[in-house]
Amino acid sequence: MTDFWRTLPDGVSVTVKVQPKSRRPGIQGRSVAANGPCLRIGVSAAAEGGRANKAACEVLAGALGISASSVAVMVGQTSRDKTLRVSGDSMILGERLAALGGV
C-alpha cells in the first residue's frame, strides 16, 4: 500500500478518513478511501460545528507528539475524507507517520 502522507516544504499533508462519534477514539490504522490510501482516525466528537475536525487534528497531533496547533484541515472541512496539514520537520514527521501506519 502506498503512503497516506506527502512531503510539503514546511511539513507534511496527511490523507485521513475521520469517524465521528466513534466508540474507539484514536488512530485506527490504514485504509483505502475513494481518494486512495489514508489513515483512519476515530473521534468521539460529533460532526457539528467543526468539533470532529478539531478532535481529528488533536488525535493526530497527540499520536505524532506535537502540539495540536501544528495540525490543520487543508481539504474536506465537511467530509469524512480529509487532508490534514502538519507543520514541522518533514523528515521527523515522515518517520513518525510511517510508524503510525502499522497501528
CYANA upper distance limits for C-alpha pairs under 8 A (distance plus 0.5 A):
  1 MET  CA     37 PRO  CA      7.59
  2 THR  CA     37 PRO  CA      7.07
  3 ASP  CA     37 PRO  CA      7.09
  3 ASP  CA     38 CYS  CA      8.28
  4 PHE  CA     14 VAL  CA      6.48
  4 PHE  CA     15 THR  CA      5.95
  4 PHE  CA     16 VAL  CA      8.17
  4 PHE  CA     36 GLY  CA      8.28
  4 PHE  CA     37 PRO  CA      5.56
  4 PHE  CA     38 CYS  CA      5.19
  4 PHE  CA     39 LEU  CA      6.91
  5 TRP  CA     12 VAL  CA      7.11
  5 TRP  CA     13 SER  CA      5.99
  5 TRP  CA     14 VAL  CA      4.78
  5 TRP  CA     15 THR  CA      6.58
  5 TRP  CA     38 CYS  CA      8.36
  5 TRP  CA     94 GLY  CA      8.36
  5 TRP  CA     97 LEU  CA      8.21
  6 ARG  CA     12 VAL  CA      5.99
  6 ARG  CA     13 SER  CA      5.74
  6 ARG  CA     14 VAL  CA      7.08
  7 THR  CA     11 GLY  CA      6.81
  7 THR  CA     12 VAL  CA      5.00
  7 THR  CA     13 SER  CA      7.03
  7 THR  CA     90 SER  CA      6.64
  7 THR  CA     94 GLY  CA      8.30
  8 LEU  CA     12 VAL  CA      5.38
  8 LEU  CA     13 SER  CA      7.26
  8 LEU  CA     90 SER  CA      7.66
  9 PRO  CA     90 SER  CA      8.34
 10 ASP  CA     87 SER  CA      6.44
 10 ASP  CA     88 GLY  CA      6.47
 10 ASP  CA     89 ASP  CA      7.18
 10 ASP  CA     90 SER  CA      7.31
 11 GLY  CA     85 ARG  CA      7.84
 11 GLY  CA     86 VAL  CA      6.02
 11 GLY  CA     87 SER  CA      4.86
 11 GLY  CA     88 GLY  CA      5.18
 11 GLY  CA     89 ASP  CA      6.13
 11 GLY  CA     90 SER  CA      5.14
 11 GLY  CA     93 LEU  CA      7.94
 12 VAL  CA     85 ARG  CA      6.49
 12 VAL  CA     86 VAL  CA      5.78
 12 VAL  CA     87 SER  CA      7.16
 12 VAL  CA     88 GLY  CA      8.24
 12 VAL  CA     90 SER  CA      6.34
 12 VAL  CA     93 LEU  CA      7.74
 12 VAL  CA     94 GLY  CA      8.10
 13 SER  CA     83 THR  CA      6.85
 13 SER  CA     84 LEU  CA      6.04
 13 SER  CA     85 ARG  CA      5.02
 13 SER  CA     86 VAL  CA      6.59
 14 VAL  CA     38 CYS  CA      8.07
 14 VAL  CA     39 LEU  CA      8.17
 14 VAL  CA     83 THR  CA      5.94
 14 VAL  CA     84 LEU  CA      5.59
 14 VAL  CA     85 ARG  CA      6.90
 14 VAL  CA     86 VAL  CA      8.01
 15 THR  CA     37 PRO  CA      7.84
 15 THR  CA     38 CYS  CA      5.44
 15 THR  CA     39 LEU  CA      6.86
 15 THR  CA     81 ASP  CA      7.92
 15 THR  CA     82 LYS  CA      6.37
 15 THR  CA     83 THR  CA      4.98
 15 THR  CA     84 LEU  CA      6.92
 16 VAL  CA     38 CYS  CA      5.33
 16 VAL  CA     39 LEU  CA      5.10
 16 VAL  CA     40 ARG  CA      6.13
 16 VAL  CA     41 ILE  CA      7.32
 16 VAL  CA     80 ARG  CA      8.49
 16 VAL  CA     81 ASP  CA      6.40
 16 VAL  CA     82 LYS  CA      5.81
 16 VAL  CA     83 THR  CA      6.59
 16 VAL  CA     84 LEU  CA      7.77
 17 LYS  CA     33 ALA  CA      7.83
 17 LYS  CA     38 CYS  CA      6.91
 17 LYS  CA     39 LEU  CA      6.75
 17 LYS  CA     40 ARG  CA      5.39
 17 LYS  CA     41 ILE  CA      6.68
 17 LYS  CA     80 ARG  CA      5.91
 17 LYS  CA     81 ASP  CA      5.07
 17 LYS  CA     82 LYS  CA      6.74
 18 VAL  CA     40 ARG  CA      6.57
 18 VAL  CA     41 ILE  CA      5.42
 18 VAL  CA     42 GLY  CA      6.28
 18 VAL  CA     43 VAL  CA      7.71
 18 VAL  CA     52 ALA  CA      8.37
 18 VAL  CA     56 ALA  CA      7.39
 18 VAL  CA     80 ARG  CA      5.47
 18 VAL  CA     81 ASP  CA      7.03
 18 VAL  CA     82 LYS  CA      8.03
 19 GLN  CA     40 ARG  CA      8.10
 19 GLN  CA     41 ILE  CA      6.74
 19 GLN  CA     42 GLY  CA      5.17
 19 GLN  CA     43 VAL  CA      6.61
 19 GLN  CA     80 ARG  CA      7.32
 20 PRO  CA     42 GLY  CA      6.75
 20 PRO  CA     43 VAL  CA      5.64
 20 PRO  CA     44 SER  CA      6.47
 20 PRO  CA     45 ALA  CA      6.31
 20 PRO  CA     46 ALA  CA      5.84
 20 PRO  CA     47 ALA  CA      6.41
 20 PRO  CA     52 ALA  CA      6.50
 21 LYS  CA     42 GLY  CA      8.07
 21 LYS  CA     43 VAL  CA      6.42
 21 LYS  CA     44 SER  CA      4.80
 21 LYS  CA     45 ALA  CA      5.86
 21 LYS  CA     46 ALA  CA      5.86
 21 LYS  CA     47 ALA  CA      8.39
 22 SER  CA     42 GLY  CA      5.77
 22 SER  CA     43 VAL  CA      5.84
 22 SER  CA     44 SER  CA      5.52
 22 SER  CA     45 ALA  CA      8.34
 23 ARG  CA     42 GLY  CA      8.33
 23 ARG  CA     44 SER  CA      7.22
 24 ARG  CA     42 GLY  CA      6.70
 24 ARG  CA     43 VAL  CA      7.93
 24 ARG  CA     44 SER  CA      8.18
 25 PRO  CA     41 ILE  CA      7.68
 25 PRO  CA     42 GLY  CA      4.86
 25 PRO  CA     43 VAL  CA      5.02
 25 PRO  CA     44 SER  CA      6.27
 26 GLY  CA     41 ILE  CA      6.14
 26 GLY  CA     42 GLY  CA      5.61
 26 GLY  CA     43 VAL  CA      6.89
 26 GLY  CA     59 VAL  CA      6.46
 27 ILE  CA     39 LEU  CA      8.00
 27 ILE  CA     40 ARG  CA      6.60
 27 ILE  CA     41 ILE  CA      5.19
 27 ILE  CA     42 GLY  CA      6.91
 27 ILE  CA     59 VAL  CA      7.71
 27 ILE  CA     60 LEU  CA      7.91
 27 ILE  CA     63 ALA  CA      8.09
 27 ILE  CA    100 LEU  CA      8.30
 27 ILE  CA    103 VAL  CA      7.74
 28 GLN  CA     39 LEU  CA      7.94
 28 GLN  CA     40 ARG  CA      5.69
 28 GLN  CA     41 ILE  CA      6.16
 28 GLN  CA     42 GLY  CA      7.24
 28 GLN  CA    103 VAL  CA      7.00
 29 GLY  CA     39 LEU  CA      6.35
 29 GLY  CA     40 ARG  CA      6.08
 29 GLY  CA     41 ILE  CA      8.24
 29 GLY  CA    100 LEU  CA      7.60
 29 GLY  CA    101 GLY  CA      6.16
 29 GLY  CA    102 GLY  CA      6.69
 29 GLY  CA    103 VAL  CA      5.20
 30 ARG  CA     37 PRO  CA      7.66
 30 ARG  CA     38 CYS  CA      6.28
 30 ARG  CA     39 LEU  CA      5.09
 30 ARG  CA     40 ARG  CA      6.32
 30 ARG  CA    101 GLY  CA      6.11
 30 ARG  CA    102 GLY  CA      7.66
 30 ARG  CA    103 VAL  CA      8.08
 31 SER  CA     37 PRO  CA      6.34
 31 SER  CA     38 CYS  CA      5.86
 31 SER  CA     39 LEU  CA      6.60
 31 SER  CA     40 ARG  CA      6.92
 32 VAL  CA     36 GLY  CA      5.81
 32 VAL  CA     37 PRO  CA      4.82
 32 VAL  CA     38 CYS  CA      6.22
 33 ALA  CA     37 PRO  CA      6.60
 33 ALA  CA     38 CYS  CA      6.96
 33 ALA  CA     81 ASP  CA      8.06
 39 LEU  CA    101 GLY  CA      7.45
 41 ILE  CA     56 ALA  CA      7.04
 41 ILE  CA     59 VAL  CA      8.02
 41 ILE  CA     60 LEU  CA      8.36
 42 GLY  CA     56 ALA  CA      7.94
 43 VAL  CA     52 ALA  CA      7.00
 43 VAL  CA     55 ALA  CA      6.66
 43 VAL  CA     56 ALA  CA      6.81
 43 VAL  CA     59 VAL  CA      8.26
 44 SER  CA     52 ALA  CA      8.25
 44 SER  CA     55 ALA  CA      8.45
 45 ALA  CA     51 ARG  CA      6.48
 45 ALA  CA     52 ALA  CA      5.64
 45 ALA  CA     55 ALA  CA      7.23
 46 ALA  CA     51 ARG  CA      6.90
 46 ALA  CA     52 ALA  CA      6.17
 47 ALA  CA     51 ARG  CA      6.56
 47 ALA  CA     52 ALA  CA      5.41
 47 ALA  CA     53 ASN  CA      8.03
 48 GLU  CA     52 ALA  CA      7.54
 50 GLY  CA     54 LYS  CA      6.77
 50 GLY  CA     77 GLN  CA      8.21
 51 ARG  CA     55 ALA  CA      6.61
 52 ALA  CA     56 ALA  CA      6.50
 53 ASN  CA     57 CYS  CA      6.81
 53 ASN  CA     73 VAL  CA      7.61
 53 ASN  CA     77 GLN  CA      7.67
 54 LYS  CA     58 GLU  CA      6.76
 55 ALA  CA     59 VAL  CA      6.63
 56 ALA  CA     60 LEU  CA      6.75
 57 CYS  CA     61 ALA  CA      6.55
 57 CYS  CA     68 ALA  CA      6.78
 57 CYS  CA     71 VAL  CA      5.98
 57 CYS  CA     72 ALA  CA      6.79
 57 CYS  CA     73 VAL  CA      8.01
 57 CYS  CA     84 LEU  CA      7.96
 58 GLU  CA     62 GLY  CA      6.53
 58 GLU  CA     67 SER  CA      8.48
 58 GLU  CA     68 ALA  CA      5.54
 58 GLU  CA     71 VAL  CA      8.10
 59 VAL  CA     63 ALA  CA      6.70
 60 LEU  CA     64 LEU  CA      6.68
 60 LEU  CA     71 VAL  CA      8.21
 61 ALA  CA     65 GLY  CA      6.47
 61 ALA  CA     66 ILE  CA      5.61
 61 ALA  CA     67 SER  CA      6.33
 61 ALA  CA     68 ALA  CA      5.64
 61 ALA  CA     70 SER  CA      7.83
 61 ALA  CA     71 VAL  CA      6.99
 62 GLY  CA     66 ILE  CA      6.73
 62 GLY  CA     67 SER  CA      7.78
 62 GLY  CA     68 ALA  CA      7.82
 63 ALA  CA    100 LEU  CA      8.26
 64 LEU  CA     93 LEU  CA      7.69
 64 LEU  CA     96 ARG  CA      6.62
 64 LEU  CA     97 LEU  CA      7.78
 66 ILE  CA     70 SER  CA      7.47
 67 SER  CA     71 VAL  CA      8.22
 70 SER  CA     85 ARG  CA      8.45
 70 SER  CA     86 VAL  CA      6.11
 70 SER  CA     87 SER  CA      5.65
 70 SER  CA     88 GLY  CA      7.94
 71 VAL  CA     84 LEU  CA      7.06
 71 VAL  CA     85 ARG  CA      6.08
 71 VAL  CA     86 VAL  CA      5.06
 71 VAL  CA     87 SER  CA      7.06
 72 ALA  CA     84 LEU  CA      6.02
 72 ALA  CA     85 ARG  CA      5.77
 72 ALA  CA     86 VAL  CA      7.23
 73 VAL  CA     77 GLN  CA      7.13
 73 VAL  CA     82 LYS  CA      7.49
 73 VAL  CA     83 THR  CA      6.60
 73 VAL  CA     84 LEU  CA      4.99
 73 VAL  CA     85 ARG  CA      6.65
 74 MET  CA     82 LYS  CA      7.99
 74 MET  CA     83 THR  CA      6.00
 74 MET  CA     84 LEU  CA      5.91
 74 MET  CA     85 ARG  CA      6.42
 75 VAL  CA     82 LYS  CA      5.97
 75 VAL  CA     83 THR  CA      5.51
 75 VAL  CA     84 LEU  CA      7.60
 76 GLY  CA     80 ARG  CA      7.64
 76 GLY  CA     81 ASP  CA      6.64
 76 GLY  CA     82 LYS  CA      4.97
 76 GLY  CA     83 THR  CA      7.08
 77 GLN  CA     82 LYS  CA      7.55
 88 GLY  CA     93 LEU  CA      7.64
 89 ASP  CA     93 LEU  CA      6.66
 90 SER  CA     94 GLY  CA      6.24
 91 MET  CA     95 GLU  CA      6.92
 92 ILE  CA     96 ARG  CA      6.90
 93 LEU  CA     97 LEU  CA      6.52
 94 GLY  CA     98 ALA  CA      6.57
 95 GLU  CA     99 ALA  CA      6.93
 96 ARG  CA    100 LEU  CA      6.85
 97 LEU  CA    101 GLY  CA      6.80
 98 ALA  CA    102 GLY  CA      7.98
 99 ALA  CA    103 VAL  CA      8.16
